[in-house]
Amino acid sequence: MSFDRIYGLFLRHFFLITRSFPRILDLIYWPAIQITLWGFISNFFAEYSTYYNGAVGVILSCAILYDFLFRTSIGFNMLFLEEIWSRNFTNLFIAPIKMSEIITSLVFTALIRALIGLVPAIILTSPLFGISLLDLGIPLLFLFLSLYIFGITLGLIVSAGLLRFGPAFENISWSTLFLLAPFGCVYYPIETLPEIFQNIAYALPLVYIFEEARSILIDQTVNYENIVQAYYLNLGYLIVAISLFYYSFNQARKKRLIN
């Protein structure tokens, strides 16, 4: 694996983002709008509902965490789609560049994309709603890293579908997280789900991440078992996603879907 090739591909996408005002605006605009919208919704819940004590902090913090996951996954997909849309994917192998190097560069670039949207959203929450995501303390780093890994995992799975089925698979890249969101228990405890759905939810790292976030904010307690369980599941899904990606790539080459 060559660092120079990884860095070169990273710079390609980095300059593509930073030299385009519409792209930067898109990365900042949607997270800021979503956080502001959920902030006012949370204010309403806090005033008219007793379900959460300090509902603004709980719901809005979970909204920020979920948006980071969404931006990571979509960011990876968009970077991969950029190569397909520009018909540049096959040109990369002229370098020559390995598939592992392409994945590595996209992983780091996806993080940059996610942070560009995340940081302004976090900054907005303090003056507008008087809360700070930093209230989660040190566990916040573990939660963000776990969400980042799962976002990359979903990005790899969707990209594998794009390799195998072509651009027709693009719509799936936008809907994957919306399909998983109800089982992730982002805004409500897992007890809200029917029992059959709870079994599905427990198979996902998301439920452990957001249950832990609520536990810290509401009960001021940290249960590292939730964090560790999320990492175990993330590791398993990541291995499956990487294997699926390489399998789809090899199948695409055999069927001459890429030349």
N, C-alpha and C positions, 0 to 999 in steps of 0.2 A: 504494500500500500504506500503510495507516494503522497507526502504532505503537500508538495508543490502542486500536484494535480487537484487535490482536494481544495487547496486554498484558491487555485485559479477558478474552479467552478463556483466556489463560494463568492468570490469577487464578482463573477458574472451576474449572479442573482442579486448580490448586495448593491452593485451599481445600477442594476435594472430597477431596484426599488427606490434607492436614495436619489437617483437623477430624474425621477418621475413624480412630479407634484400630485397628480391624481392618485397614484398608488399610495403615497404617504397619507394623503387626505382620507383615502378609503380605510386605511389601517387605523387611523385615529378617530374618524367620524363615527363608525358603528359602535365600537366599545363605549365611547363617550355618551352616545345617545342611549344605549342600552342601560348603562349604569345610572344615568340620570332618570330614565323612565322607571326603573326598578326602585330607585331611591324614593321617588314620590309615591309609588305604590306601597312601599314599606312604611312610609310615613302614615299613610292611610290606615294600614293594618295596626300600626303602633297606637293610633288614636282611638280606633273603633273595635279593636280586638284584644283580648287578654291572653290569647294563646301563647304568644311569645312575650317575655319581658325584654324590652329593648329590641323589638322586631326589626328595626332599621339595621342594626349592626349584624344580626344573624342573616336575614334574607339578602341584604346587599353584599355582605362578605361572600356568601355562597354564589351570588350572581357573578361576582368578580372572578372567583375561582373557576366557575363553569365557563366564563368567557375566555379565560386563559386556555382552558382545555380546547374549546372550540377553535380559537385562533391558531393554536399549535397544529391541530389536525388539519384544518382547512389550509393553513399556511404551507404545510408539507404537500398537500394535494395540488395547491395552486402552482407551487414551484415546479412540480412534476408536469402539470398541465401546460405550463409555459413552454417547456421543451417540446411537448407534443404539438401544441398550437403553432409554434414557430418552425415545426418540422426539423428541429435541431437534435432530437434525441439520438438518432443513429449517427449523426456527425460527431457526437462526443467520443465514440469509440475509435475515431481516427487518431486521437491524441497520442498513444492509446490510453484509455482510462478504464479502470475496473468498475464493476457494478458496486462493489463495496465502497469505493471512493465517491461515487455518485450519491449513494445513500448517506454517507458521512457528511458530505457537503450540504445536502438538503436538510439534514437533522440540525446542523448549526444555523443555517440560514432561516429555518422555520422558527427557531428560538428568537432570532433578531426580529422577525416579523411580529411575533407574539408580543415581545417586550415593547415594540413601538406603539402598539395599541393599548397595552396594559398599563404602562407608567402614567400616561395622562388620565386614564380612568381612575386610578388609585389616588392621584393628586386631587381630582375633582371631589372625591367623597369627603374629604376633611372640611373644606370651606362650605360645601353645600349641605352636608348632612351631619357634620360633627363627629364622624367616626373614622377610624383608621384600621386598615387591614393588619397593621403591625401589632394590633392587640392580640393576635394569635400567637405572637412570640416566636421562639425558635422552631416549634413544630410547623410554622408556616413554610419554612424552607423545604421540609420533608413532603408537605402536602403539594407544593408547587412542583417539586421534582417528580413526584408520583403521577401527577396530572400530565406533566410534560411527556413522561415515558408512555403513558396510555394514549396521549394524543398522537405521538409518533407511531405507535403501534397501529392505530386506526388509519393513519396516513399510509402506512406500508400496505395494509390490507386493501385499501381502496386503489392504491397505485398498482397493486398486483392485478386487480380487476381491470384497470385501464390497459395494462399490458396484454391481458388475456382476451378481453372483449372489445378493446378499442375505445374511441371517443363516445360510443353509445353508453358507456358506463359512467359518464361524467355526472349525471344527475344523482347517482348514488353518493358521490363525494359530498354533496350538499345535505343529504338526508340522513347519513349514518348516525350522527350524534343526536339528531332529533328522535331517531328510533330508540336510542339507548337512554335518553334523558329521563323518561318516566321510571325506568328501573334503577337509575342512578340516585334517586331520592335527593335531588339537588336542593329543593325548597321545603321538603317535608320529611318527617321520620319514616323509617321503613315500615313501621306498624300501620301506616296509612294504606299500604298495598294489600290486596288480597293474598292469602297464603301462598297460592300457586305462583304469583308474581314475586313474592318474597324469596322463593327458592331461586328464581332467575337472578334477582338482584344480588343475592349473596355470592353469586358466581362472578360478579363484576367488581373490580377494584373501586369503582366510583362510590358505591354505597359506604364503604369503609372510610373513604376520604371525607365525604360530606357529613357522615355521622360524627366523625372525629372533630370536624370544624364546628359543628353545633355543640358538641360536648364541651369544647374549650370555651366557646362564647357564652353559653348558657350556664353550665355548671362549673366553669373554671377548673376543669380537670382534664388531664392528658392521659389517654389510654394508648400506649405505644403498641399494644397488640393489634389495634386497628391499622396503624401505620405499617407495621411489619406484614400483616396479612395482605394489605394492598400491594406491597412490593413483591410478595410471593406471586400473587396473581399477575401482576404486571410482567414479571420475568417470564412466566409461562406463556402469556399471550404474545410477548415480544418475540420469543423463540419461534412460536407458530407463525407469526406475521412475517418474519425474515425468511423462514423456510418457504412459506407460500409465495412470497415475492420472487425468490430465486426459481421456484418451480414454474411460476407464470412466465417469467422471463425466458426460461429454457423452452417452454412450450410455444411461446410466441416466435422464437427463433426457428424451431422445427417446422412450424406452420407458415413460416415466412411472413408473419405479421409485421416483423421488423427485419430490415435487411442491413 
